[in-house]
Amino acid sequence: MSRFFLAAICAFFVFSLSCGDAIAAYDLKSGKTIYETACIVCHKTGMGGTPKLGDKAAWAPRIAQGMDVLISKSIKGFQGKTGLMPAKGGNLEFTDAQIGNSVAYIVEYSK
């Protein structure tokens, strides 16, 4: 019985770690800097149909796709129904990690 109980506790612990807030894996301070350097151009005003930072209704269906999808589209670029996301926000010098941090910042701010 004690082995079963210990195994159950371990499984619960591993499960809780995997379901934790995915945003915690990113550097939001760095993400804010990248946002203010490049992303703000479109995401502050909604230029070209982009969702504005903090617009919960516009971001909800995007956030529901998951961080991996959002980051991939932000790195590679994406043509949506209402707007265009240029690859790496139009600055190909950004690293994938920097883009990930900026996406995490936008998601956190827009929940």
Backbone as numpy.savetxt, mean C-alpha at the origin, in Angstrom:
# Nx Ny Nz CAx CAy CAz Cx Cy Cz
-2.06 -34.29 26.12 -2.88 -33.09 26.12 -2.02 -31.83 26.12
-0.95 -31.83 26.88 -0.13 -30.62 26.94 0.56 -30.35 25.61
0.93 -31.40 24.87 1.54 -31.20 23.55 0.52 -30.59 22.59
-0.69 -31.09 22.66 -1.75 -30.54 21.82 -1.99 -29.08 22.13
-2.06 -28.76 23.42 -2.29 -27.39 23.85 -1.16 -26.48 23.40
0.08 -26.94 23.55 1.25 -26.16 23.13 1.24 -25.95 21.62
0.91 -26.99 20.86 0.84 -26.88 19.40 -0.25 -25.89 18.99
-1.38 -25.92 19.68 -2.48 -25.00 19.37 -2.06 -23.56 19.63
-1.37 -23.34 20.73 -0.91 -21.99 21.05 0.09 -21.52 20.01
1.02 -22.38 19.62 2.01 -22.02 18.59 1.32 -21.70 17.27
0.36 -22.50 16.88 -0.36 -22.26 15.62 -1.11 -20.94 15.68
-1.75 -20.67 16.79 -2.46 -19.40 16.95 -1.50 -18.22 16.84
-0.32 -18.34 17.47 0.68 -17.28 17.43 1.14 -17.02 16.00
1.46 -18.08 15.27 1.91 -17.94 13.88 0.81 -17.32 13.03
-0.43 -17.77 13.22 -1.57 -17.23 12.48 -1.75 -15.75 12.77
-1.63 -15.36 14.04 -1.82 -13.95 14.40 -0.73 -13.07 13.80
0.48 -13.59 13.69 1.54 -12.81 13.06 1.28 -12.61 11.58
0.80 -13.65 10.91 0.56 -13.55 9.48 -0.64 -12.66 9.16
-1.55 -12.50 10.09 -2.73 -11.67 9.87 -2.57 -10.27 10.42
-1.41 -9.99 10.95 -1.16 -8.67 11.53 -1.24 -7.58 10.49
-1.16 -6.37 10.93 -1.25 -5.22 10.05 -0.08 -5.23 9.07
-0.38 -5.43 7.79 0.66 -5.50 6.75 1.41 -4.18 6.62
0.80 -3.11 7.02 1.41 -1.79 6.92 2.65 -1.70 7.81
2.66 -2.44 8.91 3.78 -2.37 9.85 5.11 -2.76 9.21
5.07 -3.47 8.10 6.30 -3.90 7.42 6.94 -2.78 6.61
6.29 -1.65 6.52 6.78 -0.55 5.69 7.21 0.64 6.54
8.01 1.50 5.95 8.49 2.71 6.61 7.60 3.87 6.16
6.62 4.20 6.99 5.65 5.22 6.62 6.27 6.62 6.53
7.27 6.88 7.34 7.94 8.19 7.29 8.63 8.36 5.93
9.33 7.32 5.50 9.96 7.35 4.18 8.90 7.42 3.10
7.80 6.70 3.29 6.71 6.72 2.32 6.10 8.09 2.17
5.98 8.82 3.28 5.44 10.17 3.22 6.37 11.07 2.41
7.67 10.89 2.59 8.64 11.69 1.84 8.51 11.43 0.33
8.38 10.17 -0.04 8.22 9.83 -1.46 6.89 10.39 -1.98
5.83 10.23 -1.18 4.53 10.79 -1.57 4.66 12.28 -1.86
5.30 13.01 -0.94 5.43 14.46 -1.09 6.37 14.85 -2.22
7.23 13.93 -2.64 8.16 14.19 -3.73 7.51 13.98 -5.09
6.68 12.96 -5.21 6.16 12.60 -6.53 4.65 12.37 -6.56
4.16 11.57 -5.65 2.76 11.11 -5.71 1.76 12.25 -5.54
2.16 13.24 -4.77 1.28 14.36 -4.44 0.77 15.09 -5.68
1.57 15.07 -6.73 1.21 15.79 -7.96 -0.17 15.37 -8.45
-0.44 14.08 -8.43 -1.74 13.58 -8.90 -2.71 13.28 -7.76
-2.20 12.70 -6.67 -3.08 12.21 -5.62 -3.58 13.29 -4.66
-3.07 14.49 -4.75 -3.61 15.58 -3.93 -4.86 16.17 -4.57
-4.83 16.29 -5.89 -5.92 16.97 -6.61 -6.87 16.02 -7.32
-6.44 14.76 -7.49 -7.25 13.82 -8.26 -7.03 13.97 -9.76
-5.90 14.55 -10.13 -5.59 14.78 -11.54 -5.73 13.49 -12.35
-6.39 13.58 -13.46 -6.52 12.45 -14.36 -7.35 11.30 -13.81
-8.17 11.58 -12.81 -9.03 10.54 -12.26 -8.38 9.71 -11.16
-7.22 10.13 -10.68 -6.57 9.37 -9.60 -7.30 9.60 -8.29
-7.32 8.59 -7.42 -7.97 8.77 -6.12 -7.14 9.71 -5.24
-7.82 10.64 -4.59 -7.14 11.59 -3.72 -6.72 10.93 -2.41
-5.61 11.37 -1.89 -5.15 10.91 -0.59 -6.23 11.19 0.44
-6.57 10.18 1.21 -7.57 10.33 2.26 -9.00 10.09 1.83
-9.26 9.89 0.55 -10.62 9.64 0.06 -10.97 8.17 0.30
-11.57 7.91 1.45 -11.84 6.54 1.88 -12.70 5.77 0.89
-13.70 6.41 0.32 -14.60 5.73 -0.62 -13.86 5.33 -1.89
-12.99 6.20 -2.37 -12.25 5.90 -3.60 -11.18 4.84 -3.37
-10.59 4.85 -2.18 -9.50 3.92 -1.90 -9.97 2.55 -1.42
-11.16 2.45 -0.85 -11.63 1.17 -0.27 -11.53 -0.01 -1.24
-12.05 0.10 -2.47 -11.95 -1.05 -3.37 -10.51 -1.34 -3.79
-9.70 -0.33 -3.83 -8.29 -0.53 -4.18 -7.56 -1.22 -3.03
-7.79 -0.74 -1.82 -7.16 -1.33 -0.64 -7.58 -2.79 -0.49
-8.83 -3.09 -0.85 -9.34 -4.46 -0.75 -8.56 -5.44 -1.64
-7.90 -4.93 -2.67 -7.10 -5.79 -3.56 -5.84 -6.30 -2.87
-5.41 -5.62 -1.82 -4.23 -6.04 -1.09 -3.00 -5.23 -1.47
-2.07 -5.20 -0.54 -0.84 -4.41 -0.72 -0.02 -4.90 -1.91
0.08 -6.21 -2.08 0.90 -6.73 -3.19 0.41 -6.22 -4.54
-0.90 -6.21 -4.74 -1.47 -5.74 -6.01 -1.24 -4.24 -6.17
-1.51 -3.47 -5.11 -1.32 -2.03 -5.19 0.13 -1.66 -5.48
1.04 -2.32 -4.80 2.46 -2.02 -5.01 2.89 -2.44 -6.42
2.45 -3.60 -6.86 2.81 -4.07 -8.20 2.33 -3.10 -9.27
1.09 -2.64 -9.15 0.55 -1.69 -10.12 1.29 -0.36 -10.06
1.72 0.02 -8.87 2.45 1.28 -8.71 3.86 1.19 -9.27
4.45 0.03 -9.19 5.80 -0.17 -9.74 5.76 -0.29 -11.26
4.85 -1.11 -11.76 4.79 -1.41 -13.19 3.98 -0.39 -13.99
3.10 0.31 -13.30 2.18 1.20 -13.99 0.85 0.50 -14.23
-0.20 1.28 -14.43 -1.53 0.70 -14.56 -2.46 1.70 -15.23
-3.25 1.23 -16.16 -4.30 2.03 -16.79 -5.64 1.56 -16.25
-6.26 2.37 -15.42 -7.55 2.02 -14.84 -8.70 2.59 -15.64
-9.91 2.39 -15.14 -11.10 2.91 -15.82 -11.17 4.43 -15.75
-10.64 4.99 -14.65 -10.77 6.44 -14.48 -9.43 7.18 -14.45
-8.33 6.47 -14.53 -7.06 7.18 -14.47 -5.88 6.30 -14.84
-4.73 6.92 -14.81 -3.49 6.27 -15.20 -2.50 6.36 -14.05
-1.86 5.26 -13.73 -0.78 5.24 -12.75 0.50 4.98 -13.53
1.34 6.01 -13.73 2.59 5.76 -14.44 3.52 4.89 -13.60
4.34 4.11 -14.23 5.29 3.26 -13.52 6.12 4.11 -12.57
6.16 3.68 -11.32 6.91 4.35 -10.25 6.59 5.84 -10.17
5.33 6.17 -10.44 4.90 7.56 -10.34 5.58 8.47 -11.33
6.14 7.88 -12.36 6.83 8.67 -13.37 8.30 8.92 -13.07
8.78 8.40 -11.95 10.19 8.56 -11.58 10.83 7.18 -11.44
11.41 6.70 -12.52 11.96 5.35 -12.54 13.20 5.18 -11.66
13.68 6.28 -11.08 14.82 6.18 -10.17 14.41 5.70 -8.78
13.12 5.76 -8.46 12.67 5.24 -7.17 12.88 3.73 -7.14
13.25 3.22 -5.97 13.38 1.78 -5.81 12.00 1.18 -5.57
11.90 -0.12 -5.75 10.64 -0.80 -5.45 10.27 -0.62 -3.98
11.27 -0.63 -3.09 11.01 -0.45 -1.66 10.45 0.94 -1.39
10.97 1.96 -2.05 10.45 3.32 -1.88 9.01 3.41 -2.34
8.71 2.77 -3.44 7.32 2.76 -3.94 6.43 2.03 -2.94
6.89 0.91 -2.43 6.12 0.17 -1.43 5.83 1.02 -0.20
6.83 1.76 0.25 6.64 2.64 1.40 5.63 3.74 1.11
5.68 4.30 -0.10 4.74 5.36 -0.44 3.31 4.82 -0.54
3.17 3.64 -1.11 1.84 3.01 -1.19 1.31 2.75 0.23
2.17 2.25 1.10 1.76 1.99 2.48 1.32 3.28 3.17
2.03 4.37 2.93 1.66 5.66 3.50 0.28 6.09 2.99
0.06 5.99 1.70 -1.21 6.38 1.10 -2.34 5.51 1.66
-2.12 4.21 1.73 -3.14 3.29 2.24 -3.46 3.61 3.70
-2.44 3.79 4.50 -2.66 4.08 5.92 -3.44 5.38 6.10
-3.13 6.38 5.32 -3.78 7.68 5.39 -5.20 7.63 4.82
-5.48 6.66 3.99 -6.75 6.62 3.25 -7.70 5.53 3.73
-7.40 4.88 4.83 -8.29 3.83 5.37 -9.54 4.45 5.96
